[in-house]
Amino acid sequence: MRPLRSSWMRVAWVLLGNLAGSSVNADAPLPPPRAAKQNCSLNGHFCLRRAEGSDLLRLDAVEPSGRRTQRWEIRHPARSFLIANDGEHWVELYEGANLLALDAPETTVMLTFHRRGETITRVMLRQLVQHPSNLPRSVSHWIWARAYGFEKGEFILRTEESIEFRFDFHTGRSINRGLFP
C-alpha cells in the first residue's frame, strides 16, 4: 500500500474540521438540524454554507481577494456536507458524522453524492461496513468512519474496519473496490 501520510493528513483535517464545525463530541447531542454550517473546498475557491435556522444551502465562489459571489443555491436539510473543488459536486454525510446509532439499520444512508440540487447516488451502511457489530464503540454509538474528504478529484472514505473507498464524486461510484452487497 502506498504511503498516505500527507494526503491523509489533509483528509483527516477535513474530518476534524467537519466534526468541529458540527460541534460533534462523542455521545453529545447533535446540533439542531438547521444550525449554521460552512465548508469550503480544499482549493479554497468555493464555500457551501447554510445560515442559522435555514435549509437553504448557498454555494459561493471565493476570489483571491476574499470577495464572494453566489453561484447557486438549493433548499436541502443537509446537516453535514463537503464541497468538491469544482464547486458543482458535494457529498452529504450521515447526519451523525462518524458516530452511528447502535440501532441504525443496514439501509441507513451514509453518503449521498450531489450535483447542485440533483442527487446522483446514495451509499448505505451495508455497502461500506461489513460487520457493524464489530465496530469500536463510544458510550452510546458505533464509530464507523476514521476519515473522509476530497483529494485529487476523488472522495475518499476510510472506515473503522480499515477499508478505504475511493469514489468518483461525479458518479458516486467506488473506483478502487466494489461496495459490499
TORVO-511458 format. One record per residue (C-alpha): residue number from 0; residue in one letter; x, y, z. Coordinates in pm, 1 decimal, decimal comma, always signed. Layout:
# TORVO-511458
<r><num>NUM</num><residu>A</residu><u>X</u><v>Y</v><w>Z</w></r>
...
# end
This chain:
# TORVO-511458
<r><num>0</num><residu>M</residu><u>+0,0</u><v>+0,0</v><w>+0,0</w></r>
<r><num>1</num><residu>R</residu><u>+135,0</u><v>+343,4</v><w>-87,7</w></r>
<r><num>2</num><residu>P</residu><u>+204,6</u><v>+590,5</v><w>+192,7</w></r>
<r><num>3</num><residu>L</residu><u>-86,1</u><v>+822,3</v><w>+267,5</w></r>
<r><num>4</num><residu>R</residu><u>+82,4</u><v>+1047,7</v><w>+518,7</w></r>
<r><num>5</num><residu>S</residu><u>+49,9</u><v>+1389,8</v><w>+353,3</w></r>
<r><num>6</num><residu>S</residu><u>-270,8</u><v>+1325,9</v><w>+165,4</w></r>
<r><num>7</num><residu>W</residu><u>-443,8</u><v>+1155,8</v><w>+457,5</w></r>
<r><num>8</num><residu>M</residu><u>-334,0</u><v>+1433,3</v><w>+689,0</w></r>
<r><num>9</num><residu>R</residu><u>-534,2</u><v>+1672,2</v><w>+469,5</w></r>
<r><num>10</num><residu>V</residu><u>-831,1</u><v>+1434,9</v><w>+465,5</w></r>
<r><num>11</num><residu>A</residu><u>-805,7</u><v>+1393,5</v><w>+843,5</w></r>
<r><num>12</num><residu>W</residu><u>-803,9</u><v>+1772,2</v><w>+883,0</w></r>
<r><num>13</num><residu>V</residu><u>-1119,2</u><v>+1787,8</v><w>+672,7</w></r>
<r><num>14</num><residu>L</residu><u>-1274,7</u><v>+1527,5</v><w>+902,0</w></r>
<r><num>15</num><residu>L</residu><u>-1165,7</u><v>+1714,5</v><w>+1212,2</w></r>
<r><num>16</num><residu>G</residu><u>-1281,6</u><v>+2044,6</v><w>+1067,0</w></r>
<r><num>17</num><residu>N</residu><u>-1614,8</u><v>+1895,7</v><w>+971,2</w></r>
<r><num>18</num><residu>L</residu><u>-1663,3</u><v>+1747,9</v><w>+1316,3</w></r>
<r><num>19</num><residu>A</residu><u>-1552,0</u><v>+2065,8</v><w>+1489,9</w></r>
<r><num>20</num><residu>G</residu><u>-1776,8</u><v>+2272,1</v><w>+1265,7</w></r>
<r><num>21</num><residu>S</residu><u>-2067,4</u><v>+2047,9</v><w>+1356,1</w></r>
<r><num>22</num><residu>S</residu><u>-1981,6</u><v>+2051,1</v><w>+1727,3</w></r>
<r><num>23</num><residu>V</residu><u>-1998,2</u><v>+1671,9</v><w>+1735,9</w></r>
<r><num>24</num><residu>N</residu><u>-1848,0</u><v>+1524,7</v><w>+2050,2</w></r>
<r><num>25</num><residu>A</residu><u>-1872,0</u><v>+1159,9</v><w>+2138,4</w></r>
<r><num>26</num><residu>D</residu><u>-2216,2</u><v>+1095,3</v><w>+2282,4</w></r>
<r><num>27</num><residu>A</residu><u>-2313,7</u><v>+1461,6</v><w>+2290,9</w></r>
<r><num>28</num><residu>P</residu><u>-2639,4</u><v>+1563,1</v><w>+2125,5</w></r>
<r><num>29</num><residu>L</residu><u>-2601,1</u><v>+1675,7</v><w>+1766,2</w></r>
<r><num>30</num><residu>P</residu><u>-2657,2</u><v>+2043,6</v><w>+1691,3</w></r>
<r><num>31</num><residu>P</residu><u>-3003,3</u><v>+2139,0</v><w>+1569,6</w></r>
<r><num>32</num><residu>P</residu><u>-3055,9</u><v>+2031,9</v><w>+1207,4</w></r>
<r><num>33</num><residu>R</residu><u>-3055,2</u><v>+2393,9</v><w>+1098,3</w></r>
<r><num>34</num><residu>A</residu><u>-2752,2</u><v>+2521,3</v><w>+1285,7</w></r>
<r><num>35</num><residu>A</residu><u>-2525,1</u><v>+2745,4</v><w>+1079,2</w></r>
<r><num>36</num><residu>K</residu><u>-2266,1</u><v>+2547,3</v><w>+883,7</w></r>
<r><num>37</num><residu>Q</residu><u>-1998,0</u><v>+2616,8</v><w>+624,4</w></r>
<r><num>38</num><residu>N</residu><u>-1741,6</u><v>+2401,6</v><w>+447,5</w></r>
<r><num>39</num><residu>C</residu><u>-1503,1</u><v>+2521,5</v><w>+179,0</w></r>
<r><num>40</num><residu>S</residu><u>-1337,6</u><v>+2324,0</v><w>-98,2</w></r>
<r><num>41</num><residu>L</residu><u>-976,4</u><v>+2220,4</v><w>-44,9</w></r>
<r><num>42</num><residu>N</residu><u>-861,8</u><v>+2469,4</v><w>-310,5</w></r>
<r><num>43</num><residu>G</residu><u>-1048,2</u><v>+2745,3</v><w>-122,4</w></r>
<r><num>44</num><residu>H</residu><u>-1231,7</u><v>+2861,0</v><w>-435,9</w></r>
<r><num>45</num><residu>F</residu><u>-1580,2</u><v>+2757,8</v><w>-318,9</w></r>
<r><num>46</num><residu>C</residu><u>-1772,2</u><v>+2758,9</v><w>+9,5</w></r>
<r><num>47</num><residu>L</residu><u>-2101,8</u><v>+2582,9</v><w>+68,6</w></r>
<r><num>48</num><residu>R</residu><u>-2292,4</u><v>+2727,3</v><w>+361,0</w></r>
<r><num>49</num><residu>R</residu><u>-2621,4</u><v>+2721,8</v><w>+542,5</w></r>
<r><num>50</num><residu>A</residu><u>-2742,1</u><v>+3010,9</v><w>+755,5</w></r>
<r><num>51</num><residu>E</residu><u>-2877,0</u><v>+2961,0</v><w>+1106,8</w></r>
<r><num>52</num><residu>G</residu><u>-3236,8</u><v>+2835,7</v><w>+1104,6</w></r>
<r><num>53</num><residu>S</residu><u>-3243,2</u><v>+2773,6</v><w>+730,1</w></r>
<r><num>54</num><residu>D</residu><u>-3245,7</u><v>+2473,1</v><w>+499,6</w></r>
<r><num>55</num><residu>L</residu><u>-3110,7</u><v>+2687,2</v><w>+214,7</w></r>
<r><num>56</num><residu>L</residu><u>-2762,8</u><v>+2581,9</v><w>+100,3</w></r>
<r><num>57</num><residu>R</residu><u>-2569,3</u><v>+2850,6</v><w>-83,6</w></r>
<r><num>58</num><residu>L</residu><u>-2253,0</u><v>+2799,9</v><w>-288,9</w></r>
<r><num>59</num><residu>D</residu><u>-2022,9</u><v>+3099,2</v><w>-316,3</w></r>
<r><num>60</num><residu>A</residu><u>-1719,6</u><v>+3135,5</v><w>-540,3</w></r>
<r><num>61</num><residu>V</residu><u>-1436,1</u><v>+3292,2</v><w>-341,0</w></r>
<r><num>62</num><residu>E</residu><u>-1198,8</u><v>+3525,0</v><w>-523,6</w></r>
<r><num>63</num><residu>P</residu><u>-834,4</u><v>+3563,4</v><w>-415,4</w></r>
<r><num>64</num><residu>S</residu><u>-932,3</u><v>+3899,8</v><w>-262,1</w></r>
<r><num>65</num><residu>G</residu><u>-1183,5</u><v>+3716,5</v><w>-41,5</w></r>
<r><num>66</num><residu>R</residu><u>-1483,0</u><v>+3863,2</v><w>-225,2</w></r>
<r><num>67</num><residu>R</residu><u>-1766,8</u><v>+3611,8</v><w>-258,6</w></r>
<r><num>68</num><residu>T</residu><u>-2007,9</u><v>+3568,6</v><w>-547,1</w></r>
<r><num>69</num><residu>Q</residu><u>-2310,0</u><v>+3344,5</v><w>-520,3</w></r>
<r><num>70</num><residu>R</residu><u>-2302,5</u><v>+3066,5</v><w>-782,7</w></r>
<r><num>71</num><residu>W</residu><u>-2610,0</u><v>+2865,0</v><w>-685,1</w></r>
<r><num>72</num><residu>E</residu><u>-2844,2</u><v>+2780,4</v><w>-400,8</w></r>
<r><num>73</num><residu>I</residu><u>-3085,7</u><v>+2498,9</v><w>-319,3</w></r>
<r><num>74</num><residu>R</residu><u>-3322,4</u><v>+2400,3</v><w>-42,3</w></r>
<r><num>75</num><residu>H</residu><u>-3183,8</u><v>+2093,6</v><w>+131,0</w></r>
<r><num>76</num><residu>P</residu><u>-3179,5</u><v>+1992,6</v><w>+500,5</w></r>
<r><num>77</num><residu>A</residu><u>-2823,1</u><v>+1852,5</v><w>+497,7</w></r>
<r><num>78</num><residu>R</residu><u>-2661,1</u><v>+1866,2</v><w>+842,0</w></r>
<r><num>79</num><residu>S</residu><u>-2309,9</u><v>+1768,0</v><w>+732,9</w></r>
<r><num>80</num><residu>F</residu><u>-2155,4</u><v>+1818,0</v><w>+388,2</w></r>
<r><num>81</num><residu>L</residu><u>-1832,1</u><v>+1870,0</v><w>+194,8</w></r>
<r><num>82</num><residu>I</residu><u>-1786,0</u><v>+2055,0</v><w>-136,5</w></r>
<r><num>83</num><residu>A</residu><u>-1558,7</u><v>+1945,3</v><w>-422,1</w></r>
<r><num>84</num><residu>N</residu><u>-1303,8</u><v>+2173,0</v><w>-588,6</w></r>
<r><num>85</num><residu>D</residu><u>-1528,9</u><v>+2213,7</v><w>-895,6</w></r>
<r><num>86</num><residu>G</residu><u>-1797,9</u><v>+2399,9</v><w>-700,0</w></r>
<r><num>87</num><residu>E</residu><u>-2068,5</u><v>+2180,5</v><w>-853,9</w></r>
<r><num>88</num><residu>H</residu><u>-2045,4</u><v>+1849,4</v><w>-667,0</w></r>
<r><num>89</num><residu>W</residu><u>-2088,4</u><v>+1791,6</v><w>-296,3</w></r>
<r><num>90</num><residu>V</residu><u>-2122,9</u><v>+1497,7</v><w>-62,7</w></r>
<r><num>91</num><residu>E</residu><u>-2378,5</u><v>+1485,6</v><w>+214,8</w></r>
<r><num>92</num><residu>L</residu><u>-2252,0</u><v>+1283,6</v><w>+509,0</w></r>
<r><num>93</num><residu>Y</residu><u>-2451,9</u><v>+1073,7</v><w>+751,7</w></r>
<r><num>94</num><residu>E</residu><u>-2607,8</u><v>+1314,5</v><w>+998,7</w></r>
<r><num>95</num><residu>G</residu><u>-2415,3</u><v>+1170,1</v><w>+1293,4</w></r>
<r><num>96</num><residu>A</residu><u>-2080,2</u><v>+1227,1</v><w>+1117,1</w></r>
<r><num>97</num><residu>N</residu><u>-1858,3</u><v>+937,2</v><w>+1228,7</w></r>
<r><num>98</num><residu>L</residu><u>-2093,4</u><v>+826,7</v><w>+1509,9</w></r>
<r><num>99</num><residu>L</residu><u>-2359,0</u><v>+571,5</v><w>+1416,6</w></r>
<r><num>100</num><residu>A</residu><u>-2661,7</u><v>+495,7</v><w>+1634,7</w></r>
<r><num>101</num><residu>L</residu><u>-2643,3</u><v>+144,8</v><w>+1783,1</w></r>
<r><num>102</num><residu>D</residu><u>-2982,7</u><v>+58,9</v><w>+1635,1</w></r>
<r><num>103</num><residu>A</residu><u>-2914,9</u><v>+204,1</v><w>+1288,0</w></r>
<r><num>104</num><residu>P</residu><u>-3049,9</u><v>-28,3</v><w>+1016,9</w></r>
<r><num>105</num><residu>E</residu><u>-2813,3</u><v>-156,5</v><w>+748,9</w></r>
<r><num>106</num><residu>T</residu><u>-3006,1</u><v>+53,6</v><w>+496,2</w></r>
<r><num>107</num><residu>T</residu><u>-2903,6</u><v>+379,0</v><w>+667,9</w></r>
<r><num>108</num><residu>V</residu><u>-2773,7</u><v>+621,5</v><w>+404,2</w></r>
<r><num>109</num><residu>M</residu><u>-2416,3</u><v>+715,0</v><w>+493,5</w></r>
<r><num>110</num><residu>L</residu><u>-2311,1</u><v>+915,6</v><w>+185,3</w></r>
<r><num>111</num><residu>T</residu><u>-2518,1</u><v>+1099,0</v><w>-72,8</w></r>
<r><num>112</num><residu>F</residu><u>-2346,6</u><v>+1236,8</v><w>-381,8</w></r>
<r><num>113</num><residu>H</residu><u>-2499,4</u><v>+1550,7</v><w>-534,7</w></r>
<r><num>114</num><residu>R</residu><u>-2451,3</u><v>+1786,1</v><w>-826,6</w></r>
<r><num>115</num><residu>R</residu><u>-2604,2</u><v>+2113,4</v><w>-715,9</w></r>
<r><num>116</num><residu>G</residu><u>-2960,8</u><v>+2015,0</v><w>-623,2</w></r>
<r><num>117</num><residu>E</residu><u>-2962,3</u><v>+1679,4</v><w>-802,6</w></r>
<r><num>118</num><residu>T</residu><u>-2899,4</u><v>+1359,3</v><w>-610,6</w></r>
<r><num>119</num><residu>I</residu><u>-2658,9</u><v>+1137,6</v><w>-804,6</w></r>
<r><num>120</num><residu>T</residu><u>-2647,9</u><v>+833,4</v><w>-577,2</w></r>
<r><num>121</num><residu>R</residu><u>-2679,6</u><v>+718,2</v><w>-217,0</w></r>
<r><num>122</num><residu>V</residu><u>-2448,5</u><v>+472,9</v><w>-39,2</w></r>
<r><num>123</num><residu>M</residu><u>-2585,6</u><v>+268,1</v><w>+250,1</w></r>
<r><num>124</num><residu>L</residu><u>-2418,7</u><v>+138,9</v><w>+564,2</w></r>
<r><num>125</num><residu>R</residu><u>-2426,0</u><v>-223,3</v><w>+443,6</w></r>
<r><num>126</num><residu>Q</residu><u>-2229,4</u><v>-120,3</v><w>+133,3</w></r>
<r><num>127</num><residu>L</residu><u>-1946,0</u><v>+32,2</v><w>+339,1</w></r>
<r><num>128</num><residu>V</residu><u>-1922,8</u><v>-169,0</v><w>+660,7</w></r>
<r><num>129</num><residu>Q</residu><u>-1906,5</u><v>-548,8</v><w>+665,6</w></r>
<r><num>130</num><residu>H</residu><u>-1961,6</u><v>-609,8</v><w>+1037,4</w></r>
<r><num>131</num><residu>P</residu><u>-2124,1</u><v>-314,5</v><w>+1216,3</w></r>
<r><num>132</num><residu>S</residu><u>-2137,5</u><v>-501,7</v><w>+1546,4</w></r>
<r><num>133</num><residu>N</residu><u>-1755,8</u><v>-529,9</v><w>+1541,3</w></r>
<r><num>134</num><residu>L</residu><u>-1703,4</u><v>-154,1</v><w>+1511,9</w></r>
<r><num>135</num><residu>P</residu><u>-1548,2</u><v>+28,4</v><w>+1807,3</w></r>
<r><num>136</num><residu>R</residu><u>-1799,0</u><v>+190,1</v><w>+2040,2</w></r>
<r><num>137</num><residu>S</residu><u>-1825,2</u><v>+515,5</v><w>+2218,9</w></r>
<r><num>138</num><residu>V</residu><u>-2056,4</u><v>+516,7</v><w>+2519,8</w></r>
<r><num>139</num><residu>S</residu><u>-2370,7</u><v>+512,6</v><w>+2306,0</w></r>
<r><num>140</num><residu>H</residu><u>-2268,0</u><v>+485,4</v><w>+1938,1</w></r>
<r><num>141</num><residu>W</residu><u>-2065,2</u><v>+280,2</v><w>+1691,4</w></r>
<r><num>142</num><residu>I</residu><u>-1769,8</u><v>+467,3</v><w>+1543,9</w></r>
<r><num>143</num><residu>W</residu><u>-1785,5</u><v>+383,2</v><w>+1173,0</w></r>
<r><num>144</num><residu>A</residu><u>-1550,4</u><v>+625,5</v><w>+990,8</w></r>
<r><num>145</num><residu>R</residu><u>-1188,3</u><v>+722,2</v><w>+1050,7</w></r>
<r><num>146</num><residu>A</residu><u>-1151,5</u><v>+990,7</v><w>+784,2</w></r>
<r><num>147</num><residu>Y</residu><u>-1323,2</u><v>+1124,5</v><w>+476,4</w></r>
<r><num>148</num><residu>G</residu><u>-1276,1</u><v>+1408,3</v><w>+233,2</w></r>
<r><num>149</num><residu>F</residu><u>-1188,3</u><v>+1515,5</v><w>-118,2</w></r>
<r><num>150</num><residu>E</residu><u>-845,4</u><v>+1454,6</v><w>-264,0</w></r>
<r><num>151</num><residu>K</residu><u>-713,4</u><v>+1472,1</v><w>-620,9</w></r>
<r><num>152</num><residu>G</residu><u>-1055,1</u><v>+1459,2</v><w>-784,1</w></r>
<r><num>153</num><residu>E</residu><u>-1188,3</u><v>+1177,9</v><w>-564,6</w></r>
<r><num>154</num><residu>F</residu><u>-1393,2</u><v>+1148,6</v><w>-249,9</w></r>
<r><num>155</num><residu>I</residu><u>-1211,2</u><v>+919,1</v><w>-6,9</w></r>
<r><num>156</num><residu>L</residu><u>-1356,2</u><v>+735,1</v><w>+289,1</w></r>
<r><num>157</num><residu>R</residu><u>-1162,5</u><v>+520,1</v><w>+533,2</w></r>
<r><num>158</num><residu>T</residu><u>-1383,9</u><v>+312,0</v><w>+762,2</w></r>
<r><num>159</num><residu>E</residu><u>-1304,5</u><v>+189,6</v><w>+1112,1</w></r>
<r><num>160</num><residu>E</residu><u>-1267,4</u><v>-156,1</v><w>+954,7</w></r>
<r><num>161</num><residu>S</residu><u>-957,0</u><v>-9,9</v><w>+780,4</w></r>
<r><num>162</num><residu>I</residu><u>-1121,8</u><v>-27,0</v><w>+439,2</w></r>
<r><num>163</num><residu>E</residu><u>-1051,4</u><v>+257,0</v><w>+200,9</w></r>
<r><num>164</num><residu>F</residu><u>-1309,2</u><v>+355,3</v><w>-59,4</w></r>
<r><num>165</num><residu>R</residu><u>-1227,4</u><v>+599,4</v><w>-337,0</w></r>
<r><num>166</num><residu>F</residu><u>-1529,1</u><v>+741,9</v><w>-514,4</w></r>
<r><num>167</num><residu>D</residu><u>-1562,9</u><v>+927,7</v><w>-841,3</w></r>
<r><num>168</num><residu>F</residu><u>-1763,9</u><v>+1213,9</v><w>-698,0</w></r>
<r><num>169</num><residu>H</residu><u>-1919,4</u><v>+1288,6</v><w>-1039,3</w></r>
<r><num>170</num><residu>T</residu><u>-2096,2</u><v>+949,7</v><w>-1038,9</w></r>
<r><num>171</num><residu>G</residu><u>-2081,9</u><v>+834,7</v><w>-675,8</w></r>
<r><num>172</num><residu>R</residu><u>-1925,3</u><v>+506,5</v><w>-788,2</w></r>
<r><num>173</num><residu>S</residu><u>-1644,9</u><v>+341,2</v><w>-596,2</w></r>
<r><num>174</num><residu>I</residu><u>-1342,3</u><v>+328,5</v><w>-826,3</w></r>
<r><num>175</num><residu>N</residu><u>-1089,1</u><v>+131,8</v><w>-624,7</w></r>
<r><num>176</num><residu>R</residu><u>-1302,6</u><v>-155,9</v><w>-496,4</w></r>
<r><num>177</num><residu>G</residu><u>-1655,9</u><v>-287,9</v><w>-505,8</w></r>
<r><num>178</num><residu>L</residu><u>-1910,5</u><v>-191,7</v><w>-247,7</w></r>
<r><num>179</num><residu>F</residu><u>-2038,4</u><v>-468,5</v><w>-23,8</w></r>
<r><num>180</num><residu>P</residu><u>-2368,5</u><v>-622,3</v><w>-139,7</w></r>
# end
